[in-house]
Amino acid sequence: MNHLSGYDYTVFFIYFIVVTSYGYWVYRNKRSAHSKTKDYFLAEGSLTWWAIGASIIASNISAEHFIGMSGSGFAMGLAIASYEWMAAATLIIVAVFFLPIYIKNHIYTMPQFLANRYNDTVSTVLAVFWLLVYVFVNLTSIYFLGAAAIETITGISFSACIVALGIFSIIITLGGMKVIGYTDVIQVFVLIMGGLVTCYLSLHLIADKLGVKTVFEALPLLKKDAGDHFHMIFPPGHKYYNDLPGIAVLAGGLWINNLNYWGCNQYIIQRALGADLKTGRNGLMFAAFLKLLVPVIVVIPGIAVYVLYNHGFYHHEMTDAAGTLKPDHAYPVLMNLLPTGLKGLAFAALTAAIVASLAGKCNSIATIFTLDIYKKFLNKDASEQRMVNVGRWVVIAASLIAIVIAPALRSFDQVYQFIQEYVGFISPGILAIFLLGFFWKRTTSGAALTGAVLTIPLSVLFKFLPQLTGGYIAPIPFLNRMTWVFFIVSAIMVLITLADSRSKQNKQILQIDTKMFRVTPAFTICAVIICGILAALYTVFW
C-alpha cells in the first residue's frame, strides 16, 4: 500500500507550519488598519517584483502541471512543453503592451476594463463566462487532480484529500492577496526544489534500472529509448497532431491561448495590477524565467516513467482497475518510488503547487464576483468591509461547488488537455475583444457584445465540424479551431464597427501614450536572453 513514512510526514508538516505561520505573520503585520477591497483583493502597492513573479508561477503551476502535464509528457513527450516555453515569450509581450494600459487606466479587474472601454453589458456577459470557467473547469480540475495525486501517494481516501485541500487553501485565501502573494514565495521555492529533486531522482532511477552509472548517462539513454518523445513539432497524421497541430504551436492557436491566459485573465494578471509599472514588469519577467524551468520539473519525469514502462516496469501502477493505461498516473507512481524524506519533500512540493493555485483562483473568483457582480447589481452601497466579507464567503462557496463536481473528471485520461480545450472555447473571442479594445478606438460596444456571444457557438461548431483530410474525416485540432474562431470573431467585430457611422466619433476612452511601451535596457537584455533560449530549444528539438 502507498504511504508516507514518519520522516515524510515530518518534512510535510514543517512545510505546512512554515507556510501557515508566515501567512499569519503577513496578515497581522501587513494588513491595513481598515479593510479595503483594493488591499484585500489586490494587495495594492505592497507586493515586490519577486513576490509578483513567484505568485504568478505558484498560482499557475498546480496539479494540472505536476500530474496532468507529466501525464502528457508520458503520452506525447516534450512537445507538451510548448505551453510553458511559449508562455515565457508571451509574458514579455504582456509586460510590454498589456500591463501599461491596465496600470495607466487604473484597471483592477478584467470586467472593469470591459465596462470602461465598452459598457456594463459586455462586462457582465464576460464576467459570467469567467466565473463559470474558473469554477467549473479550472478550480474543479485542480481539486480533482490534487486529491487524486495525494490519494495515490498516501493511500488516504479521495474524499478526505479533497476536503483537506479545501480547508488548507481557504485558510490561505481568506487572508487576501497579500497573504497569497508572500506565501507564494515559499510555495514556489518548495515546488521548484521538490520538482528538481524529483526530476533528478527520476533520472537516477533510469540509470539504476537500465544499467548505467550516472544521471548524466541517463539523459542520452532517455533520448535514445524515447526518441519520438523529444520532438516539439508534430507533423500531420501524427497520433497527437490534434493536441499540438504542427507549426500552430509557434504561429497559430497557441499564441491565442497564451495571450488570453497571461494577458486577459484575472487569475494571472491580478498580481501585477496593484503594482507600479516597473515593479509589475519586473515581476512578469521573473515569471517568464521561471516558466523555462517548468518542463524540467514536470515533463522530464513523465518521459522517464514512459521509458521505464516500456522496459517492463510499473505496468500495474500505470493502469486502472480495468487494465487501461492512465498517463496521468506517471507522476504519482514516480513519487511513490522516492526515498524516505525526499518523498515528503516531493509531496510538499505537490501540495504547495495545488494550494497556491487554489488560493489564487479562489481570490480571482471572489474579486470578479464582488467588484463586478455584487457591487454593481446586488448592493451598490456596500461598504468596503461588507465587500471583503462577501469575497470571503464567495471563496468558500466556489470551493464547495468545485469539490462536489471534481469526481466527475475521473473519466478523462489527460486532464491537462481537457482544461486547455474547454478554456479555449472562450479564449478567441475574449482576446479579440481585448486587442481591438486596446488598439482601435473605433471598436464599438455592439461589436464587442457580438464577439462575446459568438465565441462559444463558433467554438462548438468548429469542434464538431469535420475536416476532410487525406481522404478521411478528422476533427479540426482545437488550437486550429481557436485560430479560426479568433479571426472570424475579429472580422465580424471590424465589419460591425465599420457599418456603424457613429464609431468615427468614438472618443479615446483609454489613456494610451506610446511612451508607456518603452522598456529599460535591462528588460530588453532579459527578453533577448529568453528568446535566444527558446530559439535554441526549438532548433535542437524540432
N, C-alpha and C positions, 0 to 999 in steps of 0.2 A: 504493500500500500504506500502511496506517495505521502510524504510527511516532511515537516521541518524538524530538525533536532533542537535541543535546548539552546545550543550556540546560535543557530539560525534565528530563533525567536529573540534571543538577546540582541543580536545585531538589528533585527527589525524594530524592536521596542526602543532601542537607543535612537534610531531614526524617528520613530513616532513621537517620542518625548521631546527631541530637539525641535522638530517642526512645530508641534503644538505649543511648546513653551515660547519659542521665538515668535510665533504668531500672536500669542497673548501679549508678549512684551511690546510688539509693534502696535497692537491695538491700544494698549494702555498708554504708551509713550508718544505715539504719533497721531492720535486722534484729535480732532478739533474739539474745542470747548462746547460747540453746538453741532448737532448732527446736520450735515448739509448733503444734499443729493450729489453735487459735483465731487465732494470729498469722499463720500461713500462709494459711488459708482465708478469714479474716475481717478481717485487719489490725486486730485488736481495739484500739479506743481511739486509733488513730493517724491516721485519716482526718479531715480538716477538712470542714465543710459544703460548701465549694465543690468539694472533691475528690469527695465523695459524689455531689453533683448532676451534676458533669461525667462521672463514671464511669458513672452510671446512663444518661445520654444517649449517651455514647460506645458503651456496650455495646448499647443499644437500636437506635441508628441504624447500619445496615450496608448492605451491597449490596442487601438486600431493600428498603431505602428509596430509595437513590440510583438503583438500577436498577428494582426491582420497583414501587415506588410512583410513580416517574417514568413508568414504562410505563403504570400505571393512570391517571395524570394525562393521558397521551396518549389513552388509550382512553375514559375516563369523565369526566375533568375534576376540578374542585376538590372534588367530593363525597368523594373518597378521603381528603381532609384530615381528615374526621371522626375517623378513627382517631387522629390526632395531637392535634387540638384537644380532643376529648372526653377524651383521656388526661390533659391538663392538669388538668381538673376531677377526674378520678379520683385523681390523685396527692394532691390536697388531702384527699379522703376517707380515703385510705390513711394519710396523715400524721396525721390527727386520731384515727381509730378503730382502725386495724390495728396501726400501729407501736408505740403504747404497750403493747398487750397482749404483743407479741413481746418488747419490751425488758424489761418488768416481770417476765416469766416466764423471762428468760434463754434465749430461743429462738435457736438458731444455724442450724438447717436446718428446712425445712418438714416433712419426715418426723419430725423430733424433736418438733415441735409436735403432730403427729398421734399420736405414741407417748405423749406426756404427757397429752394430752386424751382419747384413746380407748384404743388398745392397739397392740402391735407389729404385729399382723396388718394393721390399717388402714394403718399407717405403711409397711409393706413393700410392700403392693399398690400404693400410690400412688408410692412411691419408684421401683418398677419402671416404672410408667407414665411418670413424669417422665423417667427415664433414656432410655427408648425414644423419646419425643417429642423430647427435647433432641438426641439423636444422629441419629436417622433423619429428622427433619423440620427442626428449626432449624439445627443445625450443618451438615447436608448442604446445605440451601438457601443458607446463607451462603457456603460454599465454591463451590458451583456458580455463583451469581450473581457472586461476586467474580472468579473465574477467567474467566468468560465476558466480563465487562466489561473486564478487563485485556487479554484476548486481542484484543478488538475495538479497543481503544485503541492497543496496542503492536504487534500482529502476532505476538507471542510465542505459542507453542502453548498450548492449554488445559492440557495435562498439566504443562508447565513452570510455568505460572502457579499452578496449584493446589498444586504441591509447594512453590513459593517462599512462598506464603501460609501453608502449614502450618508451614514452618520458622520464619518470622518470628513467627507467633502463639505457637508453642510456646516460643520463647525468652522472650517476654514473660510467658507463663503460668507457666512453671516458677519464676519469681521470687516467686510468691504474690500475694495480694490487695493488699499494699502497693505492689508494683511496678505492678500493673494499675491501681490507683486513682490513683496520682500520674502515671503516664504517660498516663492517660486525659485528664488536664487538657490536656496538649499535643495529644492526639488530637482532643479536641472543639474546641479552638481552631482547629486546622488544618482540620477537616472543615467547621466553620461558615464560616470565612473563605473556604475554597475553594468551598463551596457558594454563598455570597453572590456571589462573583466570577462563578461560572458562571451564576447567575440574571441578574446584570446583563448579562453578555455575550450571553445568550440574547435579552434584550430589545433589546440593541444590534443583534443580527443581524436581528431582526424589523424594526427601524427601517431598517436598511440595505437589506434585500431588498424591503421593501414601500413604500419611498419616503417615509418621514417622517424628521424631523431628529434627534430625541432619544428616549431611552428613556422619557421621561415621555409622549411622544406614542404610544409603542409600547404602553403599558398599555391605554389605551382602545381601541386598534386590536385588541389581543388579545381583549378582551371583545366587540368588535363582530364579529370574524371567527369567534369560537368561543363565541357566546352560550350555546349548550347545554352548554358545559363550565364554566359559572360558576353552577351550582345545587348546593346542598348536599343537597337532599331530592329523591329520585326518586319520582314517582307510580307506582302500579300500572300495569303494561303497558309501562313504560319498559324498554328492552333491557338495562339494568344494574340493574333492580329486584331481581333475585335476589342481587346482590352487596351492595347497600345498599338494603334494603327500606323506603323512605319514613321514616316517623316512628320506626321502630325504632332508628335511629341516635341518637335523642335520648331515647327512653323504652322501650327494649327490649333486644335481644340485645347491642348494642354495650357496654352497661353491664356485662353479664355477662362478656363478652370482656375488657374493660378491668380490671374489679375483680379477676378471676382473674390476669390478666397482671401487673398492677402491685402487687397485694397478697398473692397466694398463690404467687408464682413465685420460686423460689430465685435464679434468674438475675438478677432485678432487685432484690429486697428485700435480698439478701445484703449489698449495700454499706452499708446503714444498720444492720444487725443488730449490728455491733461497736461502734456509737457510743452516746453518751448520747442521751436523748430529744430535747433541744433541738437538738443537732447534727444528728441524723438527720432531724428535721422540717424544719430549715432546708435541708438537702440536697435533700429531696424537693420543697420549694417552689422551690428554684433550678432543679431539673429541670423543674418544671411551666412555668416561664417559658421555658426553652429549648425545650420542646415546641411553643410557639406559633410558633417560627421555622421548624420543620422543613418545613411545606408551602411556605414561601417558597423554600427552597433545593432542594426536590426536585419539587414538583408543578408550579410555575410553568414551569420549564424543559420539562417534559413537554408542557404545553399549548402552549408556544411552538413546539416541534417539530411538534406537530399542525397548527398554523396554517401553518407553512412547507410541510408535506407537502401540505396542501390547496391551496396555491398552486403546486404542481408541483415543489417542491424535494425532493431526497433520497429519491425513491421507491426507488431501487436500494438505498440504505443501510438503509432501513426494512423490507426484505423478506429472507427467507432464500433459499437456493438454488432452492427450488421456486416462488418468487414470492409466498409467503404473507406478509402483513403481520405484523410482530412488534413490538408496542408496547414490549416491553422493550428494544428497540434504541435508544429515544429518547435516553437519557442518554449512552450511549457515542457515538452519532452527534454529539451536541452537543459533547461533549468533543473530538472529533477536529477540530472547526471552530475551536477556540480558538487564539489567537495563541501563538507560541513563548514558553516561560517560564510563561505563565499556564496552559497545558495541563499543565505539570509540577506547578503548584500544585493544579489540579483533580485530577490523578492522585494526588498525595499525600493530598488530602482523602478521595478514594475509598478509597485503601489504608488510611488511618487508621481510617475507619469499619469496614472489613472486619476489620482486625486486632484492633481494640478489641473488636468484637463476638465474634469467635472466641475471644479470650482470656477474656472474661467468661463465655461459655457453657462453655468447657472447664473453667474453675475451678469453676463450679457443678456440672458433671457429676462432677468429681473430689471435690467436697465431699460430695455426696449419696452417692456410691458408698463413699467411705472411711469416713464417720462413720455412715452408716445401713445399709450392707450389710456391708462388710468388718469393721468393728469389732464389729458385733452378731453376725454369723453365721460369719465365717471365721477371725477371730483376736481373740478377746475380750481377750487380754492384750497386744495390740500396743502397743509403745512410741510416744511422740509422734513420734520420728524415723522409726520404721517407717511410721506412717500418712502422714507428709509424703511419704516416698518412694513409697508406694503411690499417693498422689494424683498425683504427677508421672508415674508410669507410666500411670495412667488417662488423663491428658491426651494422652499420645502415642497410646494405643490408640484412644481416641474419635476423634482426628483422622484416624488411618489408616482407620478404618471409614467416616467421612464422605467422605473423599477418594475412596475406592473407589466409593461409591454415587452421589456427586454427578452424574456424567454422565447418569444415568437421568432427570434433570429436564429434559433438553433438549426433551421433548415438550410442556411447558407454555408457553402464551402469556403468562400473567400469574402469575408465581411468587408474588407477594405475596398474591394471593387464595388460592392453593394453601396457603400457610402458615397464613393466618387460618382457613380452613375446617377443616383437619385438626387443628390445635391445638384448635379448637373442639369436637372430638369428646369431649374430657375436661374442658373448662373448666366446663360447667354443674354436673356432679357435684362437682368439686373445690370450687367456690365454695359450693355448698350445704353441703358438709361443714364448711368453714371457718366460714361465717356462723353456722350452728346451733351449732357448737362454741364460737364466741366468746360468743354472747349467749343461749344457752338451756342451762342446766346439766343439764337432764334428758336431753338427746340422748345416746343410747346408742351403744356401740361397734358393736353389731349393726346399728343403723340406718345408721351411717357406712359400714360394710363393704358393706351392701346398696347404698347410694348409689354407692360406688366401683365395684362390679361392674356396676351397671345403666347407668352413664352412656354407655359406648361402644355397647352393643347398642341403647339407645334412640336415640342419635345416628345410628347406621346405619339403624335402622328409619325414622326421620323423613327421612333423606336419600333413601331410595328409595320412601317412601310418597307417591304422587302426591296433589296437591291439586287439587280441582275449582275452577277459577277462570274466570269469564267465559265458560263454555261450552267450555273446552278444558283439557286436562290439563297442569298446570305443576308443576314441583318446588317444594317449600317452601324459600324463601330461608334460607340457613344461619344468619343472625342470628336469624330467627324460630324455626328449629329449636332453637337454643340456648335461647331463652326458654321454649319448650315443655318441653324436657328439664329445665331448671333447676327449673321449678315442679312438674313431675311427680316428680322425684327428691326435692325438698324435701317434697312432700306425703307421699310414701311413707316418708321418714325420720321425719316427725312422727307418722304413724299407727303405725309400728313402735315408736316410743318410747312413745306413749300406751298401746299394748297391753301394754307391759312395766311391771307394777306396781312393779318394783324401781327404776324410773327416778325415782320420787318420792323415794327415799332417796339419790340421787346427791349426792355432796359437790361443793362448788365447787372443782374441781381447779385452775382458773386463778386467779391473783391478779388481780383486777379491782377497781379503785377508780374511780368516776366522775370523781374529780379528775384522773385521768390524761388525760382527754379535753379538759381546758381548754387553750386556746391563748393566746398572747400577743397584745396589741393589734397589734403589727407583723405577725404572721402573719395576723391577721384582715384587716388592710388589704390585704395582698398577695393573699389569697384573693378579696376583693371586686373588686380590680383585674382579676384573671384572669377571674372570672365575668362582669364587665362587658364585657371584650374579646370573650369568647365569645358573649355575647348580641348584641353589635353585629355580629359576623361572620355569625351565622346569620340575623339580621334583614336584612342587606344582600344576602346570597347565598342566600336561601331558595329 
